Amino acid sequence: MTKLIGRLLPMALLGTLACASAQAGIQLSSTRVIMHEKDRNVSVFAKNIGDAPLVVQAWIDGNSEEMKTPFFVTPPLSRFDGQVERSLNITRVDQEFPADRESLYWLNVLEIPQKTEGGQNHLTLATRTRIKLFYRPDAIKNSPRGADQLKWSMERDGKTCSLVVSNASPYTVNFARIEVTGNPENFGVGFVAAPLASSRLRMPNCPPAGSPKASPRVVNDYGVTESWPDVVLQEERSAGGSAP
């Protein structure tokens, strides 16, 4: 399976980059997958919402797109006729995970349209859908989570500023966006505050003097966006002399 993915991936991802705005033909049943420690397998449903057949490739990669992970998907490669729905099964192999926090991986679904007949000038594009896969150990199930587990600050280094979110909980916090004083509306889209860690995000603009505010919009386990309370950003100076 790994060799098969290795042969197909370079060609397929080239097509994906060429069609970032293309509309996906494969629709997934959820926007995230959660695997608990007791689970060996979880499934997500994929449906070809169009009428034309598609070749679909599925795989798991890491947060930095590393291909070696403790999961595999079946089927890794299949044909979806129009309006067909089937399950993609994610299996966990034996491997130790951190017991005190969630681990984050990604499920990738790449769709490759079949070539149409009768035209050499026809361009065939591949489209990739990528959703989060969380591994959740049993030891954290009663641990506190939520807005009060986050500490917010702004780090300034010369003329650049970064948002710093310190997450004291063992759960990953996934932001739909973060509205920050003086920054674009789409700031923080897809930003993740890693569990039991501090995460940084460079701001396009340093907020004006005063009491800059952040308004977090967080995606919950069900893919629903929630508004968390506004916070005032405490300013800190970078000790390293360079932007984080």
N, C-alpha and C positions, 0 to 999 in steps of 0.2 A: 504493500500500500504506500509506504514512504517513497519508494522509487517511482511509483505512478504519479504521486503528487509532485515529486520533483521534476518530472518531465512536463507536466501540464502547467505548473504554476507560472513559470516565466512568461509564457505566451499569454496566459489568461490574465495575469495582473497587468500586462501591457495594455490589453484591451480595456481593463477596468479603469486605468488612469486616463485613457482617452475618452471615457464616457462618464465622467463624474456626475453629469447632470441627467444621465439616461434614467428612464423610469424602470424600476425593477419589475420583472415578471413573476418572480417567486415571492410569495408573501408568507412570513413566518407567524406562528400562532402566539408568540410572545416576544417581548423586546429584551428579555434577559432569562437566563436559566440558572436555577439554584440547585446545587447538588449537596445534600446533607451527608454527614459522615456515614450514616447507616446505608446510604444508597450506593449501589454498584453501577446502576444504570439510570439515566433519565432520558426523556424523549422530548422533542419539539416537532410540531407538525409543519410541513412545508407544502404550499399549494401553488401550482402554476395558474395564475389568475387570467392568463391569456389563452388564446386558442392555438397558437403555434407551439410545436414541441420544443423543449429545451434540454440541453445536457447540463446536469447539475453536479458540481463537485463540492464536497463538504470536508472541512478539517478544523482542528483546534490549534491555535497558537497562543504564545504567551503575551504578556503585556507589552513586550518590546518586539513582538512578531517573531519570536524564536519558535522554530518548528518542533523542537523536542519537548514534548509535554507528556504528562501521565494519563492522557485521554486519547481515545480514538472514536471516530464516527463511522457508523454503518447505515446505509451504503456510502462509501467514499465517493463513488461516481455512479450516476444513474441517469436514465432518460425520464423526463416528465412530459407526458402528453398534455395537451390543452385541458385545463380545468381538473387536472389530476392532483390529488392530495395524498401524501404518504408521510410516515414518520422518519425522522432522523434520530438514530439511537446513539447516545453518548455513553461510552463505557469507561470506567476508571480502572486502571491497572494498579497493582500493588506498588505503593510508594508513600513515603512519609511526607505529610504536610505539616506546616506549623499548626500546633494545637491551640494556640492562644489568639488566633486571628483568622479572618477570611483570606482566601487566596483568589486572585483574579486571573482569569483566562478569557479567551475569545472564541466563539463559534463563528466560522466563516462559511458563507454559502455563495458560491460562484456560479452564475448561470451563463451558459454559452448558447446563443441561438443557433439553430441549424442554418447552413448556407442555403440561400434561395437559388433556384435555377434560372438560367437565362440572362445573366448579367454579370460581366466581369468587374463592373464598376461598383457593385453593391458592397457596402461596408458592413461587416458583422462585428458587433461590439459585445464585450462581456461585462457583466455588472456584478459587483460583489456586495453582499449584505453582511455586516459584522455586528454581532450582539455579544454582550457580556455573559460569561459563565463564571459563577461564584461557587467555590468550594467552601462549605460552612461546617467547621468542626463542632461536635456536640458540646465541648467544654464552654462555648461562648453563648449558649442559647439563653441563659438567664442574665447575661451581661447587659448593663444599661447602654442605650443608644439614643440618638436624637440630637437636637440642636444644642442642648446644654453640655454635650460632650466635646464641642468644638471651641477652640480659642482662636480668635481672629486678630491679625495684625498686618501692618504694612511696613515693608522693609525698603528703605531708600538707600540707593548707592549712586551718588552723584546726581545725574539728571534722570536716572531710571528708577522705577519703583516696581516692587513685586508684592503680590498678595500672598500672605502666609496663613495657612490653615493647619492648626495642630489638632489632630483627631485623637482623643483619649480613649475612644471606644475600639473594640476589636472588629467592628463592621466597616466596610468600605462605604464612603459617602459619595454618591454620584450626582453631580450638579447638572441640571438642565441648562442653567445659566446663572450668573451672579451679577446683579446690577450694582455697579460701584460708581460713586460720585465722579463725574468727569470722564467716564469711559463709555465705549459704544454699548448699545443694548444687547448685542450678542456676545459680550465678554463672558468668558467662563463656560461656554457651551461645551459639554462633555468632560469638564474638569473632574478629576477624581481625587478625593482626600483619602490617602491610604490609611489603613488602620494602624493605630499605635505609632503614628509617625507625623512629621510635619511635611506638608506639601506646598510647593511654591508655584506661582503662576505669574509670569511677567505681564505687567499692565501696559497697554498701548500708551496711556497717558498717566502721569502722576496726578492724583487728585489735588484740587486747589486747597490752599491753607484753610485750616479750621478743624472741623471734626468730620472727616470723610466717613461715609456710611456704605455698608454692603447689605444688599437685600438678596439672600440666597433662595434659589428655586431648586428643589431637590427631587430626584426621581426615586420613588419608593420601590419595594420589592415587586409591585404589581405593574410597574411601568407608568404610574400616575405621578404627575408633577405636583409637589406640595410647596407652599410658600412657608418658609421658616422665618422667625422674627428677625427684624433688621438689627444689625450690629454696628457699633462704632469701631473704626479701625485704629488701634493704638500704633503709633509710629515708632519704628526701631531703625537704628542705623546699622548698615552692614559692617561687620568687623573685618571682612576679608579684603576690602578695598576694590572689589570688582562685583559686577552684577551677578546675582545668583542664577 
